[in-house]
Amino acid sequence: MTRSPAVALTQALVRQNTINPPGNERRCADILAKRLEDNGFAVTTVGFGEGRASLVARIGGQEGKPPIAFTGHIDTVPLGMREWTRDPFGGDIDGGRLYGRGSSDMKAGVAAFVEACIARRVILEQGPGALLVITAAEETGCEGAYHLCNQPGLLGKAGALVVAEPTSNYPLVGHKGALWLKAVTEGVTAHGSMPEKGVNAVAKAARAVVKLDDFDFNERRHEVLGGPTLNVGTFHGGINVNSVPDRAEIGLDIRTVPGQAHARVREALGSFLGADVAMDPIIDVEAVWTDPEESWMRRVFAIMTPLLGEAPVVRGATYFTDASALTPAMGGLPTVILGPGEAAMAHQTDEYCLVSRVDQAVEAYGRIIEDWCTL
């Protein structure tokens, strides 16, 4: 059966093992770079450690109007502990589903915007053009995107940003931020038969966890994304049962809302838990939000209405994206999250993306490109 270029490219990307860690994203970056260069795009490949790379591609451009930007990542999460019934790197299609790790999150999205831009390359060459930002290391805190932002003159400005994360092609206007903290308590070790001679770090950590039940962010709920959340995800302490533990570590996953500064959250939490708990960030990516009444966002909603068969309502995502790094770095531009993957399949065993969604995304991105270039 004949597959569209975007579906075929998705299969090629899924067949590359880019589990992060270690990443090995260069395998996908090279495939994408060749595809884009063969179609007239100027491509810059940016290394990100051994076997790893992001890429930035451009086409067209004119005075007076900035390019439209697309972004997506090519690393994936590990396979998990459950056994897969499908080859996670096969890219096989069965029953309209394209299976494999990264199919929904988010190699299908990357393939779709690459092929949409190639299909519209003439109008892009003659108009404001497009900027494609394809990143390594998103899954570990947008590290690849921040690395690109720190390269002087590499990205420049754009007029609007499409983030091709999995949304079943439903446009989302923002997402929560993520602040993951490693909270550590220290103690004094002693023999387990003489605990009075030590200071138990696990007991300190346990008291901190219990205390967190009463922590109040003192933050107004967001009208779409709701309130901030805090989850104790991990708890580790002690080396052996017959010693007083002198160190314990708690993993905190905090999800923030637009306008909530992470520095302020850390300060409030540190004051609440007190000097016995030291905290260091693991991931620190802030929320992203575009006013749904912003003119370009309204046009995107209008473009998607006939494709979805209904007028979209305003929604956001709980997960974070590379927009946390790219949106402010490229001038605070309006940002929509819109991609063919199924959000419910992200990070799942037997992950898949619907083939029909991939082709629908190519059409959606194409219409968004035409709209941008003709206004």
N, C-alpha and C positions, 0 to 999 in steps of 0.2 A: 504494500500500500504506500502511495506517495505521501510523504510528510512535508509540511510547510517548512521553509528555511528556519523559522524560529523553533519549531519542535525539534528539528534535526540538530540545531545548535544546542538546545537544552540537553538532548541526549549526549552530545559530545562533551558537554561540561560535567554532567552527572557522572560520566565514565571516568573522570579524573578524581582521585581520592584527595580531597583538600580538607580533611578533618583537622581542626585546630584545637589543641596543638597536634602536630607541629605546623600545619598549614599547607605547605607545598602549593600555594596558590599560583605560582609561576606557570604551572601546567595549563591552567585555565586562562591566565593572562596572555600566554603566547597564542593560544587558539583565537582568542578575541582580538588581539593585536593584528594578527594576519588577516582575519576577516574584515576588520575595519580599514586597514591599510590598503587592502586589495580594492576597496571601494572608495578611495579618495580621502580618507580621514587622516589627519596628522595625529600620530600616537606617541605619547611619552610613557615609557615603562619606568616605574620607580621601584627600586629594590626595597625589600623590607626583611632583610636577613636572608640566610641561606635557603635557597629554593622558594623564596617568597617574593611576591611583587603585587603592586597595584598598577593601574594604568589610567591615564587621562587622555581622552581623545577629543578632537575638535574638527568641525567642518563649518565653512561659511563664516559669516560675520559682516556687519556693516555699521557705519556710524549712526548713532542716534538711538539704537535699540540693542539691548544686551541679548545674548543667546539664551535659549531655554536649556536647562540642565536636567540630566537624568543621573541617578545613582543606584548602585546595588553592590552587594558584596559577594565574593566567590569562595569564602571559607565556609565550613560547615561545623556543626557540633559532632561529637563522637556518636557511634552507633547505639550505645546503651547496652544494657545487660541482657535484654530479651533477644531471643533468636529471631532473625528475619526470615520470612518465608519467600522473599524476593532477593535477588542479587542487589545489594545496596549500591553497587557501582555498575549496574547493567544498563540502566536507562531503558529498560524494557517497557513496552506498551501493551496493555491488556485491558479490554473493556473500557477504552477511552481514558485510561489512567496511565500516566507516565511515572514509573516507580524509580526510587533511588534517593539516597541521602542528598539533601540539598535541592531536590526537585521543586518543592514548594518554597523552601527557605534557603536561597532564593534565586537559584540558577535559571529557573524559568523566567523570572522577572528580568534578569540581566539579558538573557537571550531575546526576549520580546522587545525591549527598548533598543537593543543593538539593531535588530532586523527592521524595526519601525523607522529608525533613523536612516538606515541604508535605503529602504524603499522610498523615503522622502528626501534623498540626498540632493536632488536637483533644486527643490524649493529651499532647502537649507543652505545650499551653496550660494544661491542668489539672494538670500534674506539674512536675517540676524544670526542664523546658524545654531549649532547645538554644542553643548559641552557634556561629555560623558565621563563620569567619575566612577570607576570600578575598583573596589577596595579589597585589600586583604584585612584579616584580623578584626572584623566587625564583632564577631561573637564573644570576644574577650574585652569588650569595652570600647569599640570604635577606634582601636589603636591605629589601624591603617589610615582611617580618615583623618585623624589628628596629625599623623605623620605627613600626609599630603598638605594639610593646612599650614604646616610649619615650613614648607618649602617656598622660599620667597618667589613671588611672581608666577607660581605654577598654576593656580586655579583662577585667579582673577574674579571678576564679578559676573553674575548671571541675573536674569530677570525673574525666573521662577524655577522651582525645583520639583521634579517628580521622583519620589522614592518608591522603588518597585518591590517593596516588601509584600508578603502575602496578605491580601485583603479580599480575595475572590473578585477582584476588579471593582471593589466598592471604594469610592473615594473617602479617605479619612483626613481630617483637617489638623490633626496633631497627635501627640502621644505623651505619656508620662515620662518623667525622668527616672534614672536609677542611681541610687547611692548605696553601694555595697561597702560595708565597713567590717574590718577585722578588729574586734574588741578583745583586749587582752588584760587578764588579771595576773598579778605576780604574788607569790607567797614565799614561804621558807620550808624547805623539805626537812623531814624527820622520819624516824622509824614509825611504821604504822602502829606499833604497840605503845608508842609514846606521842600521840598526836598533840598533846599539850605543849610539846617542845617545838612544834612547827606552826606555820601559818598556811592554812589550806586555800590554795588559789581556786580550786573547784567550788568550794563553798562561797567564796567571793563572787565568782561568776554566776552561780546559781541565784544568789540574792539579787544580782543585777538583772537577770532574766525575769525573775518574778516582779521586780520593780517596774520593768518595761510595760507591764500590763496597765500601769497608770500613766504612761507617758502621753501627753497631749501635744500634738503638733501646733496647736493654736493657729490653725490655718483655715481660712474659709474654703468650703467645698467648691470645686470647679463645677460649672453648670453642666458640663458634658462628661468630664473624666472623673468626677466624684472627688473624694478626699484622698490625701496621702495615706500610705499604708506602711506598716513595719512588720517584718516577719523574721523570727529567729530561725535561720536555716541550718546552722551547724553548731555543735557544742563538743569541744574536745578538751580533755584535761587528764593529767596523770600519765605515768609510764607503767607503773606496776601497782598491784592492789595493796601491797604491804608498805607503801611509802606515802607520806603526806605530799600531795602534788604541789609543786612550786610554780606551776604555770597552767593557765587555762585560756582557751580561745573560743570566742563566740563569733559566728558569722551572721551579720545583720543585713537583710535585704530591705531597703527603704525605696518606695516608689513615690515620686513627688509630682506635684501638679504645676502647670505653667505659672510663672511668677514666684515660685517658691525657691529662694536661693539656697543652694546646698551648703554654703559656708554657714549660713544662719542655722540650718538644721543641725549641722555638726556641733556648733557652739551650744545650742540648746540641749542637745542630747548629752554632750560632755558635762554640762553643768548639772543636768538631772541625775546622771549616774555617779558623779563625783570623782574624786582623784584616784580612787582604787581601780578605775577602768580607763585604760589607754586605748585610743581608737586611731586607726589608719585606714584610708580609703583603698578599696580594691578596684572598684569601678565608680566613676563619677561623671555621669552624662546627664545634662539637664533636659527638662521637658521642652517640647516644641509645639507651637500653636500658631495657626493663621486664622484671623477673623473670617468666619464663613461668609461674611458679607463683602469681603475683599473682591474686587472686580474679576480678577483672574480665577479665583476659586469659584465664583458663581458661574463663570464660563465653563470650567471643568465639570461642574455639576450638570450644566445644561448639555454638554457633550455626552456625558455618561447616561443621561436619562433614557434615550432610545435604545442604547446598548444593553442596559440593565432591565428595561421594560418597566421602570418605575423611577420617579424622582427621588434621588438620594436624600436622606435626612442627615443632619449633622451628627457625626460620630468621630470617636478617636480610638487610639490603640493603647493598651496597657504596656506593651513591650516598647523598648527603645530602638532607635535606628541611627544610622550615620548622619541623619539630619541634625542631631545634637551637636555635631562638630561642624558640618558643612553649612547649615543655614546661617548661623552668625558669621562664619568666616567669609561667606560670599555676599555679605551685605544685608543680612536679615530678610532675605527674599521670601515671598509667599511659597509655601511648601505643601504639597499634597502627597499622601501615602496611598499608592494605588498599584497593585500588582496581581498577577494571575494565580499565585499560590494560594493554598488553603491554610489559613492561620491555624486551624485546628490540627493540621498535619505537621506543623513545624516541630522539629526535634522528636518526632514520633517514630516508633518502629514501623517498618513498611511504609515510610513516607511516600506520598505520591502527589502529583499535580494533574488536574484535568487537562487533557489535550485541548479541549474546546476553549478553556480559559486562556491558554497561551495565545491562540489565534485571535481571540477576542481582545486580549491586551495589545497585540500588535495594531489592531484596528483602532483601539482607543488612543494609544500613543500617537498613531498617525494623525488622527483628527485633532489631537491637542497640538501637534506640531504645525499642522496646516493653519489652525486658529492663530497660533503665536506668530506665524510668518506673514499672515495676511492682514492683521490688524495694525 
